[in-house]
Amino acid sequence: MKKKKNLKRPEREKISAMLLNVAEGYIDIGTTIEEKENLLRSACVAWNTSCLPFINREPTIKQYIEEFKTINNFDEETAKAHEGDIRLLIEQKETLYPDVNIQIVNARIEDAGEEYRVLVASVIGGI
């Protein structure tokens, strides 16, 4: 009797790896783990916004920037710069992963000794 072979499942890229590809260089701007996590959260906002229907993106960006400005007590110039970052990250996600519609519900950075590790929790199909 022949031994039945299992089908080899294709390797799927992890969402954390995809997020790091989208935010390449952006998260590294932070010099402390707290700063890196703040930048990671912004990258997650951009990722999730890119998963919305196109018609909902602009109001979502505007609302996020207003809340960001209020919570952080930032001036208009800083808020505009952050909005530019968010828009660039959305564009990068759309370029690299246009068909990925997986929402990120949580992300954090873990100190793994000589390097940092990004941990992501996500759901398929949105929240």
C-alpha positions as CSV (number, residue, x, y, z in Angstrom):
1,M,0.0,0.0,0.0
2,K,1.3,3.4,-1.0
3,K,1.8,5.9,1.8
4,K,-0.6,8.9,1.3
5,K,1.3,12.2,0.9
6,N,0.1,15.3,2.6
7,L,-0.4,18.3,0.4
8,K,2.2,21.0,1.2
9,R,0.6,24.2,2.1
10,P,2.0,27.3,0.5
11,E,4.0,29.5,2.8
12,R,1.9,32.6,3.6
13,E,3.6,35.8,4.5
14,K,2.8,36.9,8.1
15,I,0.9,40.1,8.6
16,S,3.6,41.3,10.8
17,A,6.2,40.9,8.0
18,M,3.8,42.6,5.6
19,L,3.3,45.5,8.0
20,L,7.1,45.9,8.4
21,N,7.5,45.9,4.6
22,V,4.9,48.7,4.3
23,A,6.4,50.7,7.1
24,E,10.1,50.0,6.2
25,G,12.2,52.8,7.6
26,Y,9.2,54.6,9.3
27,I,9.2,52.6,12.5
28,D,13.0,52.9,12.7
29,I,12.7,56.7,13.1
30,G,11.8,56.0,16.8
31,T,14.8,55.9,19.1
32,T,13.0,54.3,22.1
33,I,10.6,51.3,22.2
34,E,7.8,53.7,23.1
35,E,8.5,55.9,20.1
36,K,8.7,52.9,17.8
37,E,5.4,51.6,19.2
38,N,3.7,55.0,18.5
39,L,5.0,54.8,14.9
40,L,3.8,51.2,14.7
41,R,0.3,52.3,15.8
42,S,0.3,54.9,13.1
43,A,1.4,52.3,10.5
44,C,-1.5,50.2,11.7
45,V,-4.0,53.1,11.2
46,A,-2.7,53.5,7.7
47,W,-2.9,49.7,7.0
48,N,-6.5,49.5,8.3
49,T,-7.5,52.6,6.4
50,S,-6.2,51.1,3.2
51,C,-8.5,48.1,3.8
52,L,-11.6,50.4,3.8
53,P,-13.7,51.0,0.8
54,F,-12.2,53.9,-1.1
55,I,-15.1,56.2,-0.4
56,N,-14.6,55.8,3.4
57,R,-10.9,56.5,3.4
58,E,-10.8,60.3,3.3
59,P,-13.3,60.8,6.2
60,T,-11.4,58.3,8.2
61,I,-8.0,60.0,7.6
62,K,-9.5,63.4,8.5
63,Q,-11.1,62.1,11.7
64,Y,-7.9,60.4,12.7
65,I,-5.7,63.4,12.1
66,E,-8.1,65.7,14.1
67,E,-8.1,63.2,17.0
68,F,-4.3,62.8,16.7
69,K,-3.8,66.6,16.8
70,T,-6.1,67.0,19.8
71,I,-4.8,64.1,21.9
72,N,-1.2,65.0,21.3
73,N,-1.7,68.8,21.4
74,F,0.1,69.2,18.1
75,D,0.0,72.2,15.9
76,E,-1.4,72.3,12.4
77,E,2.1,71.8,10.7
78,T,2.9,68.7,12.7
79,A,-0.6,67.3,12.1
80,K,-0.2,67.9,8.3
81,A,3.2,66.2,8.3
82,H,1.7,63.2,10.1
83,E,-1.2,63.1,7.6
84,G,1.4,63.0,4.8
85,D,3.1,60.0,6.5
86,I,-0.2,58.2,6.8
87,R,-1.0,58.8,3.2
88,L,2.4,57.6,2.1
89,L,2.0,54.4,4.2
90,I,-1.5,53.8,2.7
91,E,0.0,54.2,-0.8
92,Q,2.8,51.8,0.1
93,K,0.4,49.2,1.4
94,E,-1.8,49.5,-1.7
95,T,1.3,49.1,-3.9
96,L,2.7,46.0,-2.0
97,Y,-0.5,44.3,-0.9
98,P,-3.5,45.6,-2.9
99,D,-5.6,42.4,-2.4
100,V,-4.9,41.9,1.3
101,N,-8.0,42.9,3.3
102,I,-6.9,41.9,6.8
103,Q,-7.5,44.4,9.6
104,I,-4.9,44.7,12.3
105,V,-6.6,44.8,15.8
106,N,-3.4,45.0,17.9
107,A,0.3,45.4,17.4
108,R,3.2,45.7,19.7
109,I,6.9,45.6,19.8
110,E,8.7,43.1,22.0
111,D,12.3,43.4,23.0
112,A,14.0,40.2,21.9
113,G,17.5,40.8,23.2
114,E,19.6,42.1,20.3
115,E,16.6,43.0,18.2
116,Y,12.9,44.0,18.4
117,R,10.1,41.7,17.3
118,V,6.8,43.0,16.0
119,L,3.7,41.0,17.1
120,V,0.4,41.5,15.3
121,A,-3.1,40.3,15.9
122,S,-5.4,40.5,12.9
123,V,-8.8,39.5,11.6
124,I,-9.8,38.6,8.0
125,G,-12.5,40.7,6.4
126,G,-12.5,43.7,8.7
127,I,-13.8,44.6,12.0
